[in-house]
Amino acid sequence: MGDEKKCCGTEASCCGSKKIGGMALKVILGLVFLGLGGLALLNFWADLLVIIKGCIGLFLILAGVITLAIAKE
């Protein structure tokens, strides 16, 4: 019931071109986001390393708490 497709003519001419156009838009948008993400990593690499180094201690504390919780059971 919910899978019904509405089309304005033949499947190949109408719905096929809409699917291809939508897919092409998604691929182009995905490539743009990948490029922007890569540029952001390059431009803010030093800041990213500071954040990662700052999170190491919190990660180890969380791992210790989880280990103690598992050992308690």
MIPA-972613 format. One record per residue (C-alpha): residue number from 1; x, y, z. Coordinates in nm, 2 decimals, padded with zeros to 4 digits. Layout:
BEGIN
r num = NUM; xx = X; yy = Y; zz = Z
...
This chain:
BEGIN
r num = 1; xx = 00.00; yy = 00.00; zz = 00.00
r num = 2; xx = 00.27; yy = 00.25; zz = 00.09
r num = 3; xx = 00.50; yy = 00.13; zz = -00.19
r num = 4; xx = 00.28; yy = 00.26; zz = -00.47
r num = 5; xx = 00.47; yy = 00.48; zz = -00.71
r num = 6; xx = 00.30; yy = 00.78; zz = -00.88
r num = 7; xx = 00.44; yy = 00.86; zz = -01.22
r num = 8; xx = 00.35; yy = 01.10; zz = -01.50
r num = 9; xx = 00.39; yy = 00.86; zz = -01.79
r num = 10; xx = 00.61; yy = 00.57; zz = -01.87
r num = 11; xx = 00.85; yy = 00.44; zz = -01.61
r num = 12; xx = 01.16; yy = 00.50; zz = -01.82
r num = 13; xx = 01.09; yy = 00.86; zz = -01.92
r num = 14; xx = 00.95; yy = 01.01; zz = -01.60
r num = 15; xx = 01.04; yy = 00.82; zz = -01.29
r num = 16; xx = 01.38; yy = 00.70; zz = -01.42
r num = 17; xx = 01.50; yy = 01.05; zz = -01.49
r num = 18; xx = 01.39; yy = 01.17; zz = -01.15
r num = 19; xx = 01.57; yy = 00.88; zz = -00.98
r num = 20; xx = 01.89; yy = 00.94; zz = -01.17
r num = 21; xx = 01.87; yy = 01.32; zz = -01.11
r num = 22; xx = 01.81; yy = 01.27; zz = -00.74
r num = 23; xx = 02.10; yy = 01.02; zz = -00.72
r num = 24; xx = 02.33; yy = 01.25; zz = -00.90
r num = 25; xx = 02.25; yy = 01.53; zz = -00.67
r num = 26; xx = 02.32; yy = 01.31; zz = -00.37
r num = 27; xx = 02.65; yy = 01.20; zz = -00.51
r num = 28; xx = 02.76; yy = 01.55; zz = -00.59
r num = 29; xx = 02.65; yy = 01.67; zz = -00.24
r num = 30; xx = 02.84; yy = 01.38; zz = -00.08
r num = 31; xx = 03.16; yy = 01.47; zz = -00.28
r num = 32; xx = 03.12; yy = 01.84; zz = -00.17
r num = 33; xx = 03.09; yy = 01.74; zz = 00.19
r num = 34; xx = 03.39; yy = 01.50; zz = 00.17
r num = 35; xx = 03.60; yy = 01.78; zz = 00.02
r num = 36; xx = 03.49; yy = 02.03; zz = 00.28
r num = 37; xx = 03.56; yy = 01.78; zz = 00.56
r num = 38; xx = 03.91; yy = 01.72; zz = 00.42
r num = 39; xx = 03.98; yy = 02.09; zz = 00.40
r num = 40; xx = 03.86; yy = 02.13; zz = 00.76
r num = 41; xx = 04.09; yy = 01.85; zz = 00.88
r num = 42; xx = 04.39; yy = 02.01; zz = 00.70
r num = 43; xx = 04.32; yy = 02.36; zz = 00.83
r num = 44; xx = 04.24; yy = 02.26; zz = 01.19
r num = 45; xx = 04.48; yy = 01.97; zz = 01.24
r num = 46; xx = 04.66; yy = 02.12; zz = 01.53
r num = 47; xx = 04.34; yy = 02.20; zz = 01.71
r num = 48; xx = 04.21; yy = 01.85; zz = 01.65
r num = 49; xx = 04.52; yy = 01.70; zz = 01.80
r num = 50; xx = 04.47; yy = 01.91; zz = 02.11
r num = 51; xx = 04.11; yy = 01.79; zz = 02.15
r num = 52; xx = 04.22; yy = 01.42; zz = 02.10
r num = 53; xx = 04.50; yy = 01.46; zz = 02.36
r num = 54; xx = 04.25; yy = 01.63; zz = 02.60
r num = 55; xx = 04.00; yy = 01.34; zz = 02.57
r num = 56; xx = 04.25; yy = 01.06; zz = 02.64
r num = 57; xx = 04.23; yy = 01.11; zz = 03.02
r num = 58; xx = 03.85; yy = 01.11; zz = 03.01
r num = 59; xx = 03.84; yy = 00.80; zz = 02.79
r num = 60; xx = 04.07; yy = 00.61; zz = 03.03
r num = 61; xx = 03.85; yy = 00.71; zz = 03.33
r num = 62; xx = 03.54; yy = 00.59; zz = 03.15
r num = 63; xx = 03.71; yy = 00.27; zz = 03.05
r num = 64; xx = 03.81; yy = 00.21; zz = 03.42
r num = 65; xx = 03.46; yy = 00.28; zz = 03.54
r num = 66; xx = 03.31; yy = 00.04; zz = 03.29
r num = 67; xx = 03.57; yy = -00.23; zz = 03.38
r num = 68; xx = 03.49; yy = -00.20; zz = 03.75
r num = 69; xx = 03.12; yy = -00.22; zz = 03.68
r num = 70; xx = 03.17; yy = -00.54; zz = 03.47
r num = 71; xx = 03.40; yy = -00.68; zz = 03.74
r num = 72; xx = 03.14; yy = -00.61; zz = 04.01
r num = 73; xx = 02.88; yy = -00.84; zz = 03.85
